Amino acid sequence: MSSLKEVLQKKIEEHRPRITRLLKEHGDVKLGDVTIAQAIGGARGVRCLVTDVSYLDPYEGIRFRGKTIPETIEALPKVPGSAYPYVEGFFFFLMTGEVPTMEQTLEVVEEFKKNRELPLYVIDLLRTMPRDTHPMTMFSAGILAMQRDSVFAKRYQEGMSKMDYWEPMFEDVMSLLPKLPTLAAYIYRMKYKEDVHIPADPSLDMGGNFAHMMGIPAPYDDVARMYFLLHSDHESGNVSAHTTHLVASALSDAFYALSAGINGLAGPLHGLANQEVLRWTMGFMDKLGGAEPTEENVREALWDTLNSGQVIPGYGHAVLRKTDPRYTSQREFCLNHLPDYPLFKVISMIYKVAPDVLREQGKAKNPWPNVDAQSGVIQWYYGLTEWDFYTVLFGVGRAIGVLTNITWDRALGFPIERPKSLTTAMLEEAVEKA
Ligand code: CMX
């Protein structure tokens, strides 16, 4: 058994009695009430999901397994010559809550390498799709197509005890996750690089090999490692994580569940916002017609967007109430690598102006930037200017978190998800009785 699986099994065995005890002895303890505003308003703030993989504090931002972003980067084994950790070691950490040794990390690196290659039928499928299909549609379809290889689905058909569900789920995750950078790079090169592909380099880790297959030189390998880590997990209530969890709760396998989660990520209020930020910014620059942007014309353009009933992409959040630390982390990367890049200066100018504009408008509960406001400029700087591909990068990263979560969902025996709905008349009746 691999070191990762062994540690995971131990953690699962330690964790199971905690859930059993909570359910059996304290199942009636209240975590909160649900208001009409929450029932109508997208269940905002309703505490009804459980995960230990990450926790999102409105003011502090995300913690992965109890660690902030800088603490996580600091703690994990680094790729030689790189400031960023192995994605594989990060995956070990998310899955088990334990910081892996270099040896344990390299074991995952080797295991992932074995599972990188895409089945030929996925390539055939992608090639039958019209080339102008959105890359997120291709990404989701590629994942879904691989469902035929699900070990979980096969073992379920053969008959399997509930206690064993996590094992084939974990096996599917170990098979699916390493294929995602390959799938993403294939879509990218097929759509935007004259269909000329670059074979994997067997000497490289997941982040390094992704940069290699994309055809973008260093330090893009570090960009990839940073992106995948930052976008991995944001607790369980966001659309992509919740969808993946919900679909998997019906005992749909990892392929069905992730493909569904990726479809949610493709919405402009969620992951697609990173492409929207670039689209908005480039539209703004085009209108300037080569003139130097000023704070005043940024402000005007933001108001134009709001006055036309549209959202300012990359700003606001359902949970966060301050600048997203994932934004800050990428901003620091920009300050180190591209401080004088004109596009970065525009993005920084928007950061200076947009919160006041949103506050003045008075609608958004959080006027601060989220992860998507700062991610596109880095891609653009390294030559990845096809912004409709940006959400695929988010998707590869997000898979690390959500696939970890559904492995744990099966390990802890979480049931099929099924909240209760009420009619409008029932809400009105509740008001009368209140
Ligand atoms: N621009 C304009 N209006 C905004 C806004 C923004 N950036 N953020 C929120 N608002 C508006 C909402 O549309 C809502 O308007 P209505 O009352 O007319 O419906 C009002 O402010 C209150 O919304 P909220 O409670 O502050 O925010 P929600 O929890 O409903 O929505 C989010 C959160 C992220 C969807 C929203 O802030 C938004 O649309 N942001 C822009 C899109 C974006 O950047 N999404 C990416 C989020 C991160 C990610 O998942 O990748």
Residues whose N, C-alpha, C, O or C-beta is under 5 A from the ligand:
A	BS01	CMX	P268 L269 H270 G271 A273 Q310 V311 I312 P313 G314 Y315 G316 H317 A318 K363 A364 K365 N366 N370 D372
